[in-house]
Amino acid sequence: MRQTSFTLRCLLGTAIVLTGLSTQADSTLSFFITSAGPGDGANLGGLAGADAHCQKLAAVVDAGERTWRAYLSTSGGEVVNARDRIGAGPWINAAGVTVAADVAELHGDNGLSKEASITESGDVVNGRGDSPNKHDILTGTQLDGSAADQTCDNWTSNGDGSALVGHHDRTGGGANPTSWNSAHGTQGCSQSNLQGTGGDGLFYCFAAD
């Protein structure tokens, strides 16, 4: 009986320790690239739809208790700067690597790269030279994190228009080929348009809390 009681206490103690480790790991994740987009080109359902997609993907990896925001800007009558909606940082990827300590570092000398800009599950996203190339990441944002004019009708269009994208692998073509958030515009807003210029409708997600 004494041995059984001791064994039970040990097992319960192990369970508590493991639960604590799991909770700590889940709360660490605060940045990822979406493993997949909604599948309708740059029509993400606006900012609300994009945020909901981030939240859904985060929940799959037990990080859904945080408040997630898509790194996207809107223009026109409702100007929203991506840099103003993602919290204060720091931002840490699924491998436990800090990619930026705060908003200033994120838009300056950050740690973003192909190897660091991974999905919610920790997978590396295809870049230039991989097949298919998926390095174009939707942002609608200028280098400093402020809104650009190219937002595919504020993320509600899958037809005409253009979206400004960044290169998560920091290489390629465009006006700013090494920029993670503002490399060039797409040739259209449909899924095939995005894929034709080296993307797949993916975007960055940040924990804003």
C-alpha positions in Angstrom: 0.0 0.0 0.0 2.9 2.4 0.9 4.6 1.6 -2.4 1.4 2.2 -4.4 0.9 5.6 -2.6 4.5 6.6 -3.4 4.2 5.6 -7.0 1.0 7.5 -7.4 2.6 10.6 -5.9 5.5 10.3 -8.3 3.2 9.9 -11.3 1.1 12.9 -10.2 4.2 15.0 -9.7 5.5 14.0 -13.2 2.1 15.0 -14.7 2.2 18.4 -13.0 5.8 19.1 -14.2 4.9 18.1 -17.8 1.7 20.2 -17.7 3.8 23.2 -16.6 6.3 22.7 -19.4 3.5 22.5 -21.9 1.9 25.7 -20.7 5.2 27.5 -20.7 5.9 26.4 -24.3 2.4 27.4 -25.5 2.7 30.9 -24.0 6.1 31.5 -25.7 4.9 31.4 -29.3 4.2 35.0 -30.4 5.1 35.0 -34.1 4.5 32.8 -37.2 3.8 32.7 -40.9 0.5 31.1 -41.7 1.0 27.5 -42.8 -1.8 28.2 -45.3 -3.9 31.1 -46.4 -7.8 31.0 -46.6 -7.4 29.9 -50.2 -9.2 32.8 -51.9 -6.3 34.8 -53.0 -5.9 38.2 -51.2 -9.6 38.1 -50.2 -8.9 37.4 -46.5 -12.3 38.7 -45.3 -10.7 42.0 -44.4 -8.5 42.5 -41.3 -11.1 40.7 -39.1 -11.0 37.7 -41.3 -7.2 37.6 -41.4 -7.0 38.0 -37.6 -9.5 35.1 -37.2 -7.3 33.0 -39.5 -4.3 33.7 -37.3 -6.3 32.9 -34.2 -7.5 29.6 -35.7 -4.0 28.4 -36.6 -2.7 29.4 -33.2 -5.4 27.4 -31.5 -4.3 24.3 -33.3 -0.9 24.5 -31.6 -2.4 25.4 -28.2 -1.6 29.1 -28.4 -5.1 30.3 -29.0 -5.5 32.0 -25.6 -3.3 34.8 -26.9 -4.7 37.7 -29.0 -3.4 37.3 -32.6 -3.2 40.0 -35.2 -2.3 39.7 -38.9 0.6 41.9 -40.0 -1.5 43.7 -42.6 -2.3 47.4 -43.4 -5.3 48.9 -45.0 -5.6 52.1 -47.0 -8.1 54.6 -48.4 -10.9 55.7 -46.1 -9.8 53.4 -43.3 -6.0 53.7 -43.0 -4.5 51.1 -40.6 -0.8 50.7 -40.2 0.4 47.1 -39.7 3.0 48.2 -37.1 0.3 49.7 -34.9 -1.8 46.6 -34.5 0.6 43.9 -33.4 1.5 44.8 -29.8 4.8 45.8 -28.3 6.8 42.5 -28.6 9.0 40.6 -28.0 8.1 38.1 -30.7 9.3 34.6 -30.6 8.8 31.8 -33.2 7.8 28.2 -32.7 11.5 27.2 -32.2 11.8 29.6 -29.3 13.9 32.1 -31.2 13.3 35.8 -30.6 12.9 37.5 -34.0 12.4 41.0 -32.7 12.3 42.6 -29.2 10.0 45.4 -30.1 8.4 47.4 -33.0 11.5 49.4 -33.6 13.7 46.4 -33.9 11.1 44.6 -36.1 11.4 47.4 -38.6 15.1 47.7 -38.3 17.9 45.2 -37.6 15.7 42.2 -36.8 16.3 38.4 -36.8 13.8 37.6 -39.5 15.1 35.1 -42.1 13.8 32.0 -44.0 14.9 29.8 -41.1 13.4 32.1 -38.4 10.2 33.1 -40.2 8.5 29.7 -39.7 4.9 28.5 -39.4 2.9 28.0 -36.3 4.0 24.4 -36.3 7.7 25.2 -36.8 7.9 24.4 -40.5 10.1 26.3 -42.9 8.1 28.0 -45.7 9.4 27.4 -49.3 11.5 30.3 -50.5 13.2 31.3 -53.8 14.8 28.2 -55.3 12.2 25.8 -53.8 9.3 24.4 -55.7 6.8 25.9 -55.4 8.2 29.2 -54.3 6.0 30.8 -51.6 8.2 33.6 -50.4 5.8 36.4 -51.2 4.1 37.3 -47.9 1.1 39.6 -48.0 1.5 42.8 -46.0 0.1 45.9 -47.9 2.8 47.7 -45.9 5.8 50.0 -46.5 9.3 49.4 -45.1 8.5 51.4 -41.9 5.4 49.4 -41.2 2.9 52.1 -42.4 0.1 51.5 -44.9 0.7 51.3 -48.6 -1.9 51.7 -51.4 -1.6 48.1 -52.6 -3.9 46.1 -50.3 -6.3 44.3 -52.8 -9.2 46.5 -51.7 -8.2 46.1 -48.1 -8.0 42.3 -48.3 -11.5 41.8 -49.7 -10.6 41.3 -53.4 -9.6 38.1 -55.3 -9.7 39.8 -58.7 -8.2 43.0 -60.0 -5.7 45.1 -58.0 -2.4 44.4 -56.3 -1.0 43.7 -52.9 2.4 44.7 -51.6 4.3 41.7 -50.3 7.5 41.0 -48.5 10.1 38.2 -48.9 10.4 36.0 -45.9 13.6 34.6 -47.2 15.0 38.1 -47.8 15.9 37.5 -51.4 14.3 37.9 -54.9 13.2 40.7 -57.1 11.4 44.0 -56.8 12.2 47.4 -55.5 13.3 46.1 -52.1 14.2 42.4 -52.7 15.6 41.8 -49.3 12.7 43.3 -47.4 10.6 41.0 -45.3 7.6 43.3 -45.5 7.8 45.5 -48.6 9.5 44.0 -51.6 7.1 44.5 -54.5 3.4 44.3 -55.7 1.6 41.3 -57.0 0.2 41.1 -60.5 -3.4 40.6 -59.2 -5.3 39.5 -56.2 -6.5 36.0 -57.2 -4.9 32.8 -55.8 -3.4 32.1 -59.2 -2.1 35.7 -59.4 -0.4 35.4 -56.0 1.1 32.0 -56.9 2.3 33.4 -60.3 4.5 36.0 -58.6 6.0 33.6 -56.0 3.4 33.5 -53.2 0.5 31.5 -51.9 -1.6 34.0 -49.9 0.4 33.6 -46.7 0.8 36.3 -44.1 2.5 37.1 -40.8 0.7 36.6 -37.5 1.8 38.3 -34.2 0.6 37.9 -30.7 -0.6 41.4 -29.7 -0.9 40.8 -26.0 
